[in-house]
Amino acid sequence: MPKKKEQGNHLAIEGEFTIYTVGELKEQILGALLANDEFEMDLSAVEEFDAAGLQLLIMTKKGASALNRKFRLTGCSAAVLSLLDLSGLASFFGDSLTYAKSKEAIA
């Protein structure tokens, strides 16, 4: 079961972001996205990340765009960055991912 820390428009996910947890995470992510004009997600403590997690992340970004809301990643673990690079989707997250990577480099 993933750990989640939510503070207003910021959601930090720890542990698994996989097929086993996306059902639970989806409800919380969509709720936060609908409730805020700007939404940030910190994935720096994600230990496992798979295609289901990636799919939910893509859905979140596309949903934010469709709702005219801002979405960005404020941190990405090695597991997240690895799959984003492997899938060729790192550029899809654009500035958001650049910010997350630079924050990780500073830490």
C-alpha positions as CSV (number, residue, x, y, z in Angstrom):
1,M,0.0,0.0,0.0
2,P,1.5,3.4,-1.0
3,K,1.9,6.1,1.5
4,K,0.4,9.5,0.5
5,K,0.9,12.9,2.0
6,E,-1.5,15.5,0.8
7,Q,-1.4,19.2,1.6
8,G,-3.8,21.2,-0.5
9,N,-2.5,21.1,-4.0
10,H,0.5,19.0,-3.2
11,L,0.6,15.2,-3.2
12,A,3.7,13.2,-2.2
13,I,3.6,9.5,-3.0
14,E,6.0,7.0,-1.2
15,G,6.6,3.4,-1.9
16,E,4.8,1.7,-4.8
17,F,3.2,3.4,-7.7
18,T,2.3,0.2,-9.6
19,I,-0.6,-1.8,-10.9
20,Y,-1.3,-2.8,-7.4
21,T,-1.8,0.7,-6.1
22,V,-3.0,2.9,-9.0
23,G,-6.7,2.2,-8.3
24,E,-6.4,3.7,-4.8
25,L,-4.1,6.5,-6.0
26,K,-6.3,7.4,-9.0
27,E,-9.2,8.5,-6.8
28,Q,-7.0,10.7,-4.7
29,I,-5.1,12.2,-7.6
30,L,-8.3,13.0,-9.6
31,G,-9.9,14.6,-6.5
32,A,-6.9,16.8,-5.9
33,L,-6.8,17.7,-9.6
34,L,-10.4,18.7,-9.7
35,A,-10.2,20.7,-6.4
36,N,-7.1,22.8,-7.4
37,D,-6.2,25.1,-10.3
38,E,-2.6,24.1,-9.8
39,F,-1.5,20.6,-8.7
40,E,1.9,19.3,-7.8
41,M,3.0,15.7,-7.3
42,D,6.2,14.6,-5.6
43,L,7.4,11.2,-6.7
44,S,10.9,11.4,-5.1
45,A,10.1,8.7,-2.6
46,V,8.6,6.2,-5.1
47,E,10.5,3.0,-4.9
48,E,8.6,1.0,-7.5
49,F,7.1,2.4,-10.7
50,D,5.6,0.5,-13.6
51,A,3.6,1.0,-16.8
52,A,0.3,1.3,-14.8
53,G,1.8,4.1,-12.7
54,L,3.1,5.8,-15.9
55,Q,-0.3,5.5,-17.5
56,L,-1.9,7.2,-14.5
57,L,0.8,9.9,-14.6
58,I,0.0,10.6,-18.3
59,M,-3.7,10.6,-17.6
60,T,-3.1,13.2,-14.8
61,K,-1.1,15.5,-17.1
62,K,-3.7,15.2,-20.0
63,G,-6.6,15.7,-17.5
64,A,-5.0,18.8,-16.1
65,S,-4.6,20.2,-19.6
66,A,-8.2,19.4,-20.6
67,L,-9.4,21.1,-17.4
68,N,-7.1,24.1,-18.0
69,R,-5.2,23.4,-14.8
70,K,-1.5,23.4,-14.1
71,F,0.3,20.2,-13.2
72,R,3.9,19.6,-12.4
73,L,6.2,17.1,-10.8
74,T,8.2,18.4,-7.9
75,G,10.4,15.4,-7.5
76,C,11.1,12.1,-9.2
77,S,12.9,9.0,-7.9
78,A,15.4,7.0,-9.9
79,A,12.7,4.4,-10.6
80,V,10.4,7.1,-12.1
81,L,13.1,8.8,-14.1
82,S,14.3,5.4,-15.4
83,L,10.9,4.4,-16.8
84,L,10.2,7.9,-18.2
85,D,13.5,7.8,-20.1
86,L,13.0,4.2,-21.2
87,S,9.6,4.9,-22.5
88,G,10.7,8.0,-24.3
89,L,8.0,10.1,-22.4
90,A,10.4,12.3,-20.5
91,S,9.8,15.1,-23.0
92,F,6.0,14.7,-22.6
93,F,6.4,16.2,-19.1
94,G,8.6,19.0,-20.4
95,D,9.4,21.8,-17.9
96,S,7.7,19.9,-15.1
97,L,10.2,17.0,-15.4
98,T,13.2,19.4,-15.8
99,Y,12.2,21.1,-12.5
100,A,11.9,17.7,-10.8
101,K,15.3,16.6,-12.1
102,S,17.0,19.8,-11.1
103,K,15.5,19.6,-7.6
104,E,16.9,16.0,-7.2
105,A,20.3,17.1,-8.3
106,I,20.4,19.8,-5.6
107,A,19.3,17.4,-2.8
